[in-house]
């Protein structure tokens, strides 16, 4: 099971990324690579790997089920 929390792969840079001291273009490129790797994981998943995204904002990730944070406990227990 993979649960993403607080993983916004969109083009908006979050407060905790400290973008003032970093290259914005490089950060956007790294986010795109991370999203692509996760989507490839979803395509290649072996067995019954459950993929959930509880991030409330940002872009969706193909192959990951968007779930509300409060519902993740129900999902885990019901599995």
ABEGO torsion letter per residue (X at the ends): XBBBBGBBABABBBAAAGAAABBAAAAAAAAAAAAAAAAAAAAABBEBBBBBBABABEBBBBGBBBBBAAAAAAAAAAX
